[in-house]
Amino acid sequence: MEKQLLFILSFLIFTSCSSVKKTQEAINNGNYDGAIQIALEKLKKNKTKKGNQPYIIMLEQAFVKANSKDLAQINFLKKDNNPESIESIYGLYENLKNRQENIKPLLPLTILEEGRDADFKFVNYDNEIIATKNQLSDHLYEKAKELFNSNNKLDYRTAYSELEYLEQINPNYKDVRNLMEIAHQNGLDFVIVSMKNETEKIIPKKLEEDLLNFDTYGLNDFWTIYHGRKNREITYDFSLELNLINISISPEQVKEKEVIKESQVKDGLKYLLDENGKNVLDDKGNKVQVDKMINVRCYLYQFTQLKTAKVVGQVKYVDLISRQVIETYPIESEFIFEHTYANYKGDKRALSKSHLDLVTLKGVPFPTNEQMVYESGEDLKERLKYIITQNKFRN
């Protein structure tokens, strides 16, 4: 018990020393906010604990250094007077405020050796934050509006991103929400999906409809819309072509296998005899009876119906603006029809349950070639969906 307590105590001391060391290393490396985070986590658990005194001292140091670093960066960026720096300045003011807000709930923090409370000089940055936010809002708004002069969809997406951020920091600023909708509509890519049959075999009409019914794929994302049927009012950016190259269907096969099963089974009762051939009696003088076991044999004839269909194709991504093929991907799918049944000759008591289950089944009609192709198409649809989700038209 003493060894266990000593181990636990040693572990706690090691852990505590390790955390103090990490906090000091963070300060030494200029990672002041990292040091503040470690110290705050320790002090939130118990700020009056004597073992946590080093964290109060390091928190005080890191707070001063972090603020000095941020304010120096703000002064530099203001002197640089680059409009693109406004967002950074706004973020730095937010850091200054948040850093104070994280510390406030723990105050006061007493440094016992010095007999004083830790000194955190808090400043109200609200005016600076509001002023910078207004400057940033104007900048983002004008920057997005300039991008609206472009015919490039990626520029509209950039404009949307700028406006989205503007909406986050300054909700309902001017007509931002309306502009976001316009940017979204102008940044959309429309993809027309088509299927080409190069197999010289007939494709079931329902399969073609299912493959091109992209409403069931759930693939539309924020910037990409897929259509299985062309809309004359839309100018499509890309095409996705599913070219079926080969369809192979195996002959109908029935494989037969004979299985011989032997087993010992109970076949009534018999009198138990001793080594002399006489009946064994129980305590009351009655003849003892035991199970009569016999060997039985059964011939199981197992039949397996087998037919396969394989569809091989290619998925082609085409840029309809440049008329260039972007990429091609191989695709294939296979459907296997397999049905097993059996009959027997002999004593079926020799058969296992799984074999008895097969005996209850009968042969079934083979699916038609059209049905086989359709079933393989269901898997083909999933493989096509995987290719599209893994490979975007724009990187």
NUMAR-887999 format. One line per 10 residues: their letters; for each residue x, y, z of N, C-alpha, C. Coordinates in pm, whole numbers, plus 50000, padded with zeros to 5 digits. Layout:
! NUMAR-887999
A> X Y Z X Y Z X Y Z ~ ...
//
This chain:
! NUMAR-887999
MEKQLLFILS> 50084 49879 50000 50000 50000 50000 50087 50125 50000 ~ 50194 50122 50081 50285 50237 50089 50354 50261 49955 ~ 50391 50149 49888 50456 50161 49756 50361 50224 49655 ~ 50233 50185 49665 50133 50238 49571 50114 50388 49592 ~ 50104 50429 49719 50088 50572 49750 50210 50651 49705 ~ 50329 50592 49722 50452 50659 49681 50455 50676 49529 ~ 50408 50571 49460 50404 50578 49313 50310 50688 49266 ~ 50190 50694 49327 50091 50795 49289 50145 50935 49316 ~ 50209 50953 49434 50264 51083 49470 50375 51124 49373 ~ 50460 51028 49339 50570 51056 49245 50515 51093 49108
FLIFTSCSSV> 50409 51023 49066 50348 51051 48935 50288 51192 48932 ~ 50219 51231 49041 50158 51364 49047 50264 51474 49045 ~ 50374 51451 49118 50482 51550 49122 50545 51563 48983 ~ 50565 51448 48916 50626 51448 48782 50535 51521 48682 ~ 50405 51490 48690 50309 51553 48599 50306 51703 48619 ~ 50306 51744 48748 50301 51887 48781 50426 51958 48729 ~ 50542 51897 48753 50667 51957 48709 50672 51965 48557 ~ 50620 51861 48491 50619 51857 48346 50535 51970 48289 ~ 50417 51996 48349 50329 52103 48301 50392 52240 48323 ~ 50456 52258 48437 50525 52385 48465 50635 52407 48362
KKTQEAINNG> 50708 52300 48332 50816 52310 48236 50763 52345 48096 ~ 50650 52282 48058 50591 52311 47927 50546 52456 47917 ~ 50490 52507 48026 50443 52645 48027 50560 52741 48012 ~ 50669 52714 48084 50786 52801 48076 50851 52793 47938 ~ 50853 52672 47879 50909 52655 47746 50828 52733 47642 ~ 50696 52733 47660 50608 52806 47568 50640 52956 47573 ~ 50662 53008 47694 50697 53150 47709 50832 53178 47644 ~ 50929 53090 47670 51063 53109 47615 51064 53105 47462 ~ 50971 53029 47404 50964 53014 47258 50873 53119 47193 ~ 50819 53209 47273 50733 53313 47219 50589 53269 47197
NYDGAIQIAL> 50554 53149 47243 50416 53100 47232 50340 53143 47358 ~ 50316 53273 47368 50259 53328 47491 50115 53282 47514 ~ 50037 53277 47409 49898 53233 47427 49890 53085 47463 ~ 49986 53006 47413 49991 52865 47452 50020 52852 47601 ~ 50113 52934 47650 50146 52932 47793 50026 52977 47876 ~ 49957 53080 47827 49837 53129 47898 49731 53020 47906 ~ 49714 52945 47799 49613 52839 47796 49644 52730 47898 ~ 49771 52687 47903 49810 52583 48000 49787 52632 48143 ~ 49831 52755 48170 49817 52811 48305 49671 52824 48346 ~ 49587 52871 48254 49445 52888 48285 49378 52754 48315
EKLKKNKTKK> 49412 52651 48239 49354 52519 48263 49389 52467 48402 ~ 49513 52489 48444 49554 52446 48577 49485 52526 48687 ~ 49477 52656 48668 49420 52744 48771 49269 52731 48780 ~ 49203 52693 48671 49058 52673 48677 49022 52558 48770 ~ 49110 52460 48777 49084 52344 48864 49099 52381 49011 ~ 49200 52461 49042 49221 52503 49182 49322 52617 49184 ~ 49271 52740 49190 49361 52856 49183 49430 52885 49316 ~ 49379 52829 49427 49440 52855 49558 49541 52747 49599 ~ 49553 52644 49520 49646 52537 49552 49789 52590 49548 ~ 49865 52559 49651 50001 52612 49661 50088 52564 49545
GNQPYIIMLE> 50066 52440 49501 50145 52385 49391 50118 52454 49258 ~ 50010 52535 49252 49977 52605 49128 50029 52749 49125 ~ 50105 52787 49226 50159 52922 49232 50246 52958 49110 ~ 50329 52864 49060 50411 52900 48943 50326 52941 48821 ~ 50207 52884 48811 50123 52916 48695 50072 53060 48701 ~ 50049 53111 48824 50003 53249 48837 50111 53345 48791 ~ 50235 53317 48835 50348 53403 48796 50370 53399 48645 ~ 50365 53279 48588 50387 53266 48443 50270 53324 48363 ~ 50150 53316 48416 50034 53377 48349 50051 53528 48342 ~ 50098 53586 48451 50120 53730 48457 50226 53771 48354
QAFVKANSKD> 50333 53692 48346 50440 53723 48251 50393 53708 48107 ~ 50326 53597 48081 50283 53567 47944 50180 53670 47895 ~ 50095 53716 47985 49993 53815 47949 50058 53945 47901 ~ 50158 53992 47976 50228 54116 47939 50299 54099 47804 ~ 50369 53986 47787 50443 53963 47664 50351 53948 47542 ~ 50238 53877 47561 50144 53856 47451 50083 53988 47406 ~ 50044 54070 47503 49986 54200 47470 50087 54290 47399 ~ 50209 54292 47448 50313 54374 47386 50338 54332 47242 ~ 50338 54201 47220 50360 54148 47086 50248 54190 46991 ~ 50122 54176 47037 50007 54210 46952 50002 54360 46923
LAQINFLKKD> 50026 54441 47026 50020 54587 47007 50131 54635 46914 ~ 50249 54573 46925 50359 54610 46836 50324 54575 46691 ~ 50259 54460 46672 50219 54419 46538 50111 54511 46482 ~ 50019 54554 46569 49915 54649 46526 49978 54780 46480 ~ 50072 54832 46558 50138 54958 46522 50211 54947 46389 ~ 50277 54834 46369 50350 54814 46244 50254 54811 46124 ~ 50145 54736 46138 50049 54723 46028 49980 54856 45997 ~ 49954 54933 46100 49893 55065 46078 49988 55156 46001 ~ 50117 55152 46036 50215 55234 45965 50229 55189 45820 ~ 50217 55059 45797 50228 55005 45662 50113 55053 45574
NNPESIESIY> 49998 55074 45637 49882 55134 45570 49837 55056 45446 ~ 49843 54924 45457 49795 54837 45348 49652 54792 45381 ~ 49556 54818 45291 49416 54780 45319 49400 54631 45348 ~ 49488 54550 45290 49478 54406 45314 49515 54369 45458 ~ 49573 54462 45533 49613 54434 45672 49502 54463 45772 ~ 49393 54522 45725 49285 54560 45818 49230 54437 45889 ~ 49214 54327 45815 49161 54205 45877 49254 54155 45987 ~ 49385 54164 45963 49481 54120 46065 49474 54210 46188 ~ 49461 54340 46166 49450 54434 46279 49325 54404 46361 ~ 49215 54380 46290 49089 54347 46358 49106 54220 46442
GLYENLKNRQ> 49172 54120 46385 49193 53995 46457 49281 54014 46580 ~ 49381 54100 46570 49470 54125 46683 49397 54196 46797 ~ 49310 54291 46763 49229 54356 46868 49135 54255 46934 ~ 49080 54166 46854 48993 54062 46911 49072 53973 47006 ~ 49196 53941 46969 49283 53860 47056 49306 53930 47190 ~ 49336 54060 47183 49362 54137 47305 49242 54133 47399 ~ 49124 54150 47342 49003 54149 47425 48975 54009 47481 ~ 48982 53908 47395 48951 53771 47440 49047 53722 47546 ~ 49173 53762 47533 49273 53722 47631 49233 53773 47770 ~ 49188 53897 47776 49144 53956 47904 49019 53885 47957
ENIKPLLPLT> 48925 53857 47866 48799 53794 47907 48822 53654 47963 ~ 48923 53585 47914 48953 53451 47963 49011 53453 48104 ~ 49082 53561 48137 49148 53570 48267 49054 53625 48375 ~ 48965 53716 48337 48879 53785 48435 48806 53694 48533 ~ 48747 53582 48488 48671 53499 48583 48756 53443 48697 ~ 48889 53435 48680 48975 53375 48783 49027 53477 48884 ~ 49008 53603 48858 49061 53706 48947 48984 53714 49078 ~ 49049 53746 49189 49193 53777 49201 49277 53649 49208 ~ 49401 53661 49165 49499 53552 49176 49613 53602 49264 ~ 49629 53537 49377 49726 53585 49478 49860 53514 49463
ILEEGRDADF> 49969 53595 49462 50105 53541 49464 50151 53543 49609 ~ 50154 53425 49671 50175 53414 49816 50312 53465 49859 ~ 50419 53430 49787 50555 53469 49828 50573 53620 49829 ~ 50503 53688 49738 50517 53833 49728 50406 53907 49801 ~ 50309 53833 49853 50201 53894 49929 50119 53993 49849 ~ 50094 53963 49722 50017 54054 49638 49934 53976 49537 ~ 49838 54047 49478 49760 53988 49369 49833 54010 49237 ~ 49821 53913 49149 49881 53926 49016 49824 54049 48946 ~ 49911 54120 48873 49872 54247 48811 49843 54227 48662 ~ 49718 54244 48626 49678 54237 48485 49616 54371 48448
KFVNYDNEII> 49687 54449 48368 49636 54580 48327 49541 54563 48209 ~ 49412 54568 48240 49311 54549 48137 49277 54682 48069 ~ 49256 54674 47940 49224 54792 47859 49094 54764 47784 ~ 49011 54866 47771 48888 54852 47694 48918 54877 47545 ~ 48912 54769 47467 48945 54777 47324 48820 54789 47236 ~ 48703 54810 47296 48578 54810 47219 48578 54914 47107 ~ 48624 55033 47138 48623 55139 47035 48713 55102 46917 ~ 48831 55048 46948 48923 55008 46842 48865 54893 46759 ~ 48799 54799 46828 48740 54685 46758 48629 54731 46665 ~ 48542 54819 46715 48429 54868 46634 48480 54947 46514
ATKNQLSDHL> 48577 55035 46539 48630 55118 46430 48697 55031 46323 ~ 48776 54933 46369 48846 54846 46274 48746 54756 46201 ~ 48644 54712 46272 48542 54628 46209 48471 54705 46098 ~ 48443 54832 46122 48377 54915 46020 48468 54933 45898 ~ 48597 54957 45925 48693 54970 45815 48702 54839 45735 ~ 48707 54728 45810 48717 54597 45746 48590 54567 45665 ~ 48475 54604 45719 48349 54580 45648 48347 54655 45516 ~ 48390 54781 45519 48396 54860 45395 48492 54797 45295 ~ 48606 54754 45347 48708 54696 45259 48658 54567 45195 ~ 48600 54479 45276 48551 54352 45223 48439 54373 45122
YEKAKELFNS> 48353 54468 45152 48239 54497 45064 48290 54546 44928 ~ 48382 54641 44928 48434 54695 44803 48513 54590 44726 ~ 48587 54510 44798 48667 54404 44736 48577 54303 44666 ~ 48467 54267 44733 48373 54173 44672 48304 54233 44551 ~ 48266 54361 44562 48198 54428 44451 48289 54434 44327 ~ 48417 54453 44350 48511 54456 44237 48515 54321 44166 ~ 48508 54214 44244 48511 54080 44187 48387 54051 44105 ~ 48279 54125 44130 48155 54106 44055 48172 54150 43909 ~ 48276 54225 43880 48300 54270 43742 48362 54160 43657 ~ 48401 54051 43721 48466 53942 43650 48363 53843 43596
NNKLDYRTAY> 48401 53775 43489 48317 53667 43436 48368 53531 43482 ~ 48463 53533 43574 48524 53410 43622 48446 53358 43743 ~ 48401 53234 43736 48322 53178 43845 48401 53167 43974 ~ 48531 53143 43963 48612 53134 44084 48622 53269 44154 ~ 48617 53380 44077 48616 53512 44138 48486 53534 44215 ~ 48376 53484 44161 48248 53496 44232 48251 53415 44362 ~ 48319 53303 44357 48330 53221 44479 48415 53293 44584 ~ 48522 53357 44537 48604 53436 44628 48522 53550 44687 ~ 48442 53615 44603 48356 53724 44650 48258 53672 44755 ~ 48203 53554 44730 48110 53494 44827 48179 53472 44961
SELEYLEQIN> 48302 53422 44956 48378 53396 45078 48402 53525 45157 ~ 48436 53633 45085 48458 53761 45150 48329 53813 45214 ~ 48219 53800 45141 48089 53847 45191 48040 53762 45308 ~ 48069 53633 45301 48029 53544 45410 48099 53583 45539 ~ 48229 53614 45528 48303 53659 45646 48250 53793 45696 ~ 48217 53881 45603 48160 54011 45638 48028 53993 45712 ~ 47946 53899 45666 47818 53873 45733 47839 53821 45875 ~ 47948 53747 45896 47978 53693 46030 48016 53804 46128 ~ 48102 53896 46082 48152 53999 46175 48057 54118 46185 ~ 47977 54139 46080 47889 54256 46077 47757 54219 46008
PNYKDVRNLM> 47671 54143 46078 47549 54090 46018 47460 54198 45956 ~ 47406 54164 45838 47310 54249 45768 47369 54384 45727 ~ 47496 54384 45694 47563 54506 45649 47520 54537 45505 ~ 47467 54656 45485 47420 54700 45353 47338 54590 45286 ~ 47370 54556 45159 47294 54454 45086 47377 54325 45070 ~ 47455 54295 45174 47546 54181 45168 47473 54049 45140 ~ 47360 54027 45206 47291 53899 45189 47242 53882 45046 ~ 47197 53989 44986 47155 53983 44846 47274 53957 44754 ~ 47387 54021 44784 47507 54001 44704 47562 53859 44719 ~ 47546 53801 44837 47589 53662 44857 47511 53568 44767
EIAHQNGLDF> 47381 53593 44755 47298 53510 44669 47339 53524 44523 ~ 47368 53647 44482 47411 53671 44343 47546 53602 44318 ~ 47639 53615 44413 47771 53553 44399 47758 53401 44392 ~ 47668 53347 44472 47648 53202 44472 47595 53154 44337 ~ 47495 53222 44285 47436 53182 44158 47537 53192 44043 ~ 47620 53297 44047 47717 53317 43940 47841 53229 43955 ~ 47859 53173 44074 47975 53086 44097 47945 52939 44079 ~ 47818 52906 44050 47779 52765 44037 47836 52702 43910 ~ 47878 52577 43923 47912 52495 43807 47795 52402 43778 ~ 47758 52394 43650 47653 52301 43608 47716 52190 43525
VIVSMKNETE> 47683 52067 43563 47741 51949 43497 47629 51870 43432 ~ 47642 51843 43303 47546 51759 43234 47602 51617 43226 ~ 47520 51521 43264 47563 51382 43268 47498 51306 43152 ~ 47578 51228 43082 47526 51151 42970 47583 51009 42972 ~ 47514 50919 42902 47561 50781 42895 47569 50740 42748 ~ 47677 50675 42712 47696 50628 42575 47718 50477 42577 ~ 47638 50406 42498 47647 50260 42493 47729 50218 42372 ~ 47851 50170 42396 47939 50125 42289 47955 49973 42290 ~ 47863 49903 42356 47878 49758 42377 47813 49674 42270 ~ 47731 49736 42185 47652 49663 42085 47551 49569 42149
KIIPKKLEED> 47521 49595 42276 47415 49520 42344 47310 49619 42392 ~ 47188 49571 42403 47078 49658 42443 47084 49682 42594 ~ 47077 49809 42631 47073 49848 42772 46928 49865 42814 ~ 46887 49803 42925 46749 49823 42971 46717 49971 42989 ~ 46603 50013 42940 46564 50154 42947 46561 50202 43091 ~ 46511 50117 43182 46502 50157 43323 46640 50179 43383 ~ 46738 50097 43339 46874 50115 43389 46930 50249 43344 ~ 46909 50283 43218 46956 50412 43167 46893 50527 43244 ~ 46765 50518 43272 46696 50623 43347 46750 50634 43488 ~ 46774 50518 43551 46826 50519 43689 46967 50578 43695
LLNFDTYGLN> 47051 50542 43598 47188 50593 43599 47193 50744 43579 ~ 47098 50796 43502 47098 50939 43473 47009 51020 43567 ~ 46942 50950 43660 46857 51021 43757 46943 51068 43874 ~ 47009 51180 43854 47106 51226 43955 47040 51286 44078 ~ 46910 51300 44077 46840 51346 44197 46854 51243 44308 ~ 46872 51116 44272 46883 51008 44372 47026 50987 44421 ~ 47122 51053 44357 47262 51035 44396 47300 51118 44519 ~ 47232 51230 44539 47268 51320 44649 47406 51380 44633 ~ 47443 51412 44509 47578 51460 44483 47591 51611 44475 ~ 47481 51680 44454 47488 51826 44444 47553 51884 44568
DFWTIYHGRK> 47652 51970 44548 47712 52039 44663 47688 52189 44646 ~ 47751 52268 44731 47721 52411 44734 47754 52479 44603 ~ 47857 52428 44533 47902 52495 44411 47881 52412 44285 ~ 47824 52293 44296 47810 52207 44178 47671 52146 44171 ~ 47609 52158 44053 47477 52101 44028 47487 52005 43911 ~ 47436 51882 43930 47439 51780 43825 47300 51764 43764 ~ 47296 51754 43632 47170 51732 43561 47183 51607 43473 ~ 47082 51522 43482 47078 51405 43394 47007 51436 43263 ~ 46930 51544 43262 46862 51590 43141 46897 51736 43118 ~ 46925 51769 42994 46973 51903 42962 46861 52005 42973
NREITYDFSL> 46894 52118 43037 46803 52233 43045 46853 52338 42946 ~ 46769 52371 42850 46812 52462 42742 46844 52602 42793 ~ 46796 52637 42909 46820 52771 42964 46951 52781 43039 ~ 47023 52670 43051 47147 52668 43129 47266 52643 43036 ~ 47373 52719 43060 47500 52695 42992 47584 52606 43082 ~ 47612 52486 43037 47683 52390 43120 47834 52412 43112 ~ 47898 52394 43227 48043 52414 43238 48120 52286 43209 ~ 48065 52175 43253 48134 52047 43239 48034 51940 43196 ~ 48089 51834 43139 48006 51716 43113 48073 51596 43176 ~ 47989 51507 43224 48035 51380 43279 47977 51272 43188
ELNLINISIS> 48065 51201 43118 48021 51101 43022 48050 50961 43075 ~ 47945 50882 43086 47961 50741 43125 47953 50658 42998 ~ 48068 50608 42954 48074 50528 42832 48083 50380 42868 ~ 47983 50304 42829 47983 50160 42852 48053 50093 42734 ~ 48164 50024 42764 48250 49969 42659 48220 49822 42631 ~ 48193 49747 42736 48172 49603 42716 48076 49548 42821 ~ 47988 49459 42775 47899 49385 42864 47916 49237 42832 ~ 47958 49161 42930 47974 49016 42910 47882 48940 43004 ~ 47811 48844 42950 47717 48763 43029 47753 48616 43008 ~ 47774 48546 43116 47815 48406 43108 47696 48317 43070
PEQVKEKEVI> 47723 48199 43018 47614 48103 42993 47553 48059 43127 ~ 47432 48010 43120 47366 47955 43239 47431 47822 43274 ~ 47476 47811 43398 47544 47689 43441 47474 47627 43560 ~ 47474 47493 43562 47425 47420 43679 47536 47322 43720 ~ 47596 47347 43832 47703 47260 43882 47645 47162 43982 ~ 47686 47036 43968 47635 46930 44057 47748 46874 44141 ~ 47716 46850 44267 47815 46792 44358 47747 46686 44444 ~ 47811 46570 44453 47757 46463 44537 47831 46462 44670 ~ 47753 46457 44777 47811 46454 44912 47756 46331 44983 ~ 47844 46249 45036 47801 46131 45113 47810 46165 45260
KESQVKDGLK> 47700 46152 45329 47696 46184 45472 47662 46058 45552 ~ 47740 46033 45653 47716 45919 45743 47708 45971 45885 ~ 47622 45907 45965 47607 45953 46101 47546 45842 46188 ~ 47569 45854 46318 47501 45765 46413 47378 45835 46466 ~ 47263 45764 46460 47139 45824 46507 47067 45727 46600 ~ 46981 45780 46680 46901 45699 46773 46788 45631 46695 ~ 46775 45501 46718 46670 45424 46650 46597 45337 46753 ~ 46531 45403 46846 46456 45332 46950 46542 45301 47071 ~ 46500 45196 47146 46568 45156 47270 46605 45009 47263 ~ 46704 44971 47346 46743 44829 47358 46782 44804 47503
YLLDENGKNV> 46779 44673 47537 46817 44637 47674 46969 44634 47684 ~ 47016 44686 47797 47159 44690 47821 47206 44553 47867 ~ 47309 44497 47804 47362 44365 47839 47500 44379 47901 ~ 47531 44287 47991 47666 44290 48048 47760 44211 47958 ~ 47887 44194 48005 47987 44129 47921 47957 43981 47896 ~ 47867 43927 47974 47828 43787 47957 47702 43773 47873 ~ 47650 43883 47826 47531 43879 47741 47402 43876 47819 ~ 47408 43903 47947 47287 43900 48028 47237 44043 48051 ~ 47105 44055 48076 47044 44186 48098 47097 44249 48227 ~ 47123 44379 48220 47163 44455 48338 47035 44502 48407
LDDKGNKVQV> 47031 44484 48539 46912 44521 48616 46939 44644 48702 ~ 46834 44723 48726 46850 44837 48816 46825 44795 48958 ~ 46821 44891 49053 46806 44859 49196 46676 44788 49225 ~ 46575 44805 49141 46444 44744 49165 46426 44613 49089 ~ 46534 44573 49021 46526 44447 48948 46471 44460 48808 ~ 46451 44584 48761 46401 44603 48625 46516 44606 48526 ~ 46487 44559 48403 46588 44561 48298 46617 44704 48256 ~ 46744 44736 48245 46786 44870 48208 46783 44884 48055 ~ 46720 44995 48008 46714 45022 47865 46803 45143 47831 ~ 46864 45136 47713 46949 45246 47663 46912 45274 47517
DKMINVRCYL> 46960 45391 47469 46933 45426 47329 46997 45325 47236 ~ 46922 45291 47133 46975 45204 47029 47030 45292 46917 ~ 47159 45290 46893 47224 45374 46793 47257 45291 46670 ~ 47227 45348 46554 47257 45279 46430 47332 45374 46336 ~ 47406 45318 46244 47476 45396 46142 47383 45415 46021 ~ 47371 45540 45977 47287 45567 45860 47371 45642 45756 ~ 47329 45630 45630 47400 45694 45520 47300 45763 45428 ~ 47345 45877 45375 47260 45950 45281 47346 46010 45171 ~ 47297 46004 45048 47364 46064 44933 47293 46197 44902 ~ 47370 46306 44920 47314 46439 44893 47363 46486 44757
YQFTQLKTAK> 47268 46526 44671 47302 46578 44540 47275 46729 44540 ~ 47385 46805 44544 47375 46951 44556 47392 47015 44419 ~ 47298 47106 44385 47300 47174 44256 47317 47324 44277 ~ 47406 47384 44201 47428 47530 44210 47406 47592 44072 ~ 47306 47680 44068 47280 47756 43945 47367 47881 43948 ~ 47436 47908 43835 47530 48020 43832 47521 48094 43700 ~ 47518 48228 43710 47519 48312 43592 47577 48446 43633 ~ 47667 48502 43552 47731 48629 43587 47718 48730 43474 ~ 47717 48856 43514 47717 48966 43417 47821 49068 43460 ~ 47899 49115 43366 48003 49214 43396 47992 49329 43298
VVGQVKYVDL> 47991 49450 43355 47983 49572 43275 48112 49650 43294 ~ 48178 49685 43184 48304 49760 43189 48283 49891 43114 ~ 48332 49999 43174 48314 50128 43110 48421 50228 43147 ~ 48393 50352 43117 48487 50461 43143 48407 50588 43176 ~ 48454 50660 43277 48392 50787 43313 48484 50898 43263 ~ 48429 50990 43186 48509 51095 43126 48461 51232 43175 ~ 48555 51313 43227 48528 51450 43268 48570 51543 43154 ~ 48480 51627 43107 48510 51717 42995 48478 51861 43034 ~ 48573 51951 43006 48551 52095 43023 48482 52145 42896 ~ 48356 52184 42908 48279 52226 42791 48318 52364 42739
ISRQVIETYP> 48389 52441 42819 48433 52574 42774 48555 52559 42683 ~ 48653 52480 42730 48775 52461 42650 48766 52341 42557 ~ 48660 52259 42575 48641 52137 42496 48756 52038 42517 ~ 48814 52041 42635 48924 51952 42668 48878 51845 42767 ~ 48931 51724 42748 48907 51617 42846 48992 51642 42969 ~ 48929 51652 43082 49003 51679 43206 49067 51552 43260 ~ 48987 51445 43266 49037 51321 43324 48943 51207 43284 ~ 48995 51084 43281 48913 50966 43259 48938 50866 43371 ~ 48834 50793 43408 48843 50695 43517 48779 50564 43472 ~ 48847 50451 43491 48786 50322 43457 48676 50288 43558
IESEFIFEHT> 48575 50217 43510 48466 50176 43599 48417 50040 43554 ~ 48389 49953 43647 48332 49824 43612 48247 49771 43727 ~ 48154 49685 43690 48063 49630 43790 48029 49487 43751 ~ 48006 49403 43850 47973 49263 43824 47856 49221 43910 ~ 47765 49144 43850 47654 49087 43926 47659 48936 43910 ~ 47650 48865 44021 47656 48719 44021 47522 48664 44070 ~ 47458 48586 43985 47338 48514 44028 47380 48374 44069 ~ 47347 48336 44190 47383 48203 44240 47270 48149 44327 ~ 47226 48031 44295 47117 47968 44371 47151 47821 44390 ~ 47144 47775 44514 47180 47637 44547 47059 47564 44605
YANYKGDKRA> 47039 47443 44558 46933 47356 44613 46985 47213 44609 ~ 46909 47119 44663 46959 46981 44670 46843 46881 44677 ~ 46873 46756 44642 46784 46643 44675 46872 46531 44730 ~ 46812 46424 44770 46891 46321 44839 46837 46183 44807 ~ 46920 46085 44843 46883 45945 44831 46941 45874 44952 ~ 46855 45806 45027 46901 45737 45146 46828 45788 45270 ~ 46895 45774 45384 46834 45813 45512 46871 45958 45541 ~ 46773 46049 45534 46803 46191 45551 46840 46228 45694 ~ 46827 46130 45785 46868 46158 45923 47020 46179 45933 ~ 47091 46140 45830 47236 46160 45830 47274 46303 45792
LSKSHLDLVT> 47178 46383 45747 47207 46518 45699 47206 46621 45812 ~ 47291 46723 45798 47293 46834 45895 47178 46929 45864 ~ 47154 47024 45954 47045 47119 45934 47064 47201 45806 ~ 47189 47242 45780 47215 47324 45660 47183 47246 45533 ~ 47213 47116 45535 47180 47033 45419 47030 47012 45407 ~ 46962 46994 45520 46817 46978 45517 46749 47103 45463 ~ 46808 47221 45495 46752 47346 45443 46762 47350 45291 ~ 46873 47299 45236 46889 47296 45091 46789 47202 45025 ~ 46757 47095 45093 46664 46997 45039 46524 47056 45022 ~ 46490 47152 45106 46357 47214 45096 46347 47309 44976
LKGVPFPTNE> 46461 47345 44916 46460 47438 44803 46452 47365 44670 ~ 46407 47437 44571 46396 47384 44436 46473 47476 44340 ~ 46494 47428 44221 46555 47512 44119 46464 47627 44080 ~ 46524 47739 44040 46447 47858 44002 46485 47898 43860 ~ 46399 47975 43793 46434 48020 43658 46555 48115 43663 ~ 46644 48103 43566 46757 48195 43557 46705 48334 43519 ~ 46767 48440 43573 46727 48575 43529 46764 48595 43383 ~ 46687 48679 43316 46717 48710 43176 46844 48793 43167 ~ 46899 48801 43048 47018 48884 43027 46990 49030 43064 ~ 46871 49076 43032 46834 49214 43064 46831 49236 43214
QMVYESGEDL> 46775 49136 43287 46774 49147 43434 46915 49147 43490 ~ 47002 49065 43433 47140 49058 43481 47211 49192 43463 ~ 47193 49253 43345 47256 49382 43318 47201 49488 43413 ~ 47071 49484 43436 47010 49584 43526 47066 49570 43667 ~ 47078 49448 43717 47130 49426 43852 47275 49472 43863 ~ 47354 49449 43760 47493 49496 43763 47497 49648 43759 ~ 47395 49709 43697 47387 49854 43690 47365 49919 43825 ~ 47300 49849 43916 47280 49904 44050 47414 49925 44120 ~ 47502 49827 44105 47636 49841 44162 47715 49947 44086 ~ 47694 49953 43954 47762 50052 43871 47728 50193 43917
KERLKYIITQ> 47606 50212 43956 47561 50343 44004 47637 50384 44130 ~ 47657 50291 44221 47732 50321 44343 47878 50352 44313 ~ 47935 50280 44217 48075 50304 44181 48091 50439 44111 ~ 47992 50475 44031 47994 50606 43966 47985 50717 44071 ~ 47900 50698 44169 47886 50796 44277 48018 50813 44351 ~ 48088 50701 44375 48215 50708 44446 48318 50788 44366 ~ 48325 50763 44235 48421 50835 44149 48395 50985 44156 ~ 48266 51024 44149 48232 51166 44148 48265 51233 44282 ~ 48236 51165 44391 48262 51225 44523 48412 51236 44552 ~ 48491 51148 44491 48635 51150 44517 48713 51239 44420
NKFRN> 48647 51278 44310 48719 51353 44206 48634 51472 44161 ~ 48673 51590 44205 48599 51711 44170 48643 51765 44034 ~ 48555 51843 43972 48586 51901 43843 48690 52013 43856 ~ 48681 52085 43967 48779 52191 43994 48858 52153 44118 ~ 48990 52169 44112 49076 52137 44228 49069 52249 44331
//
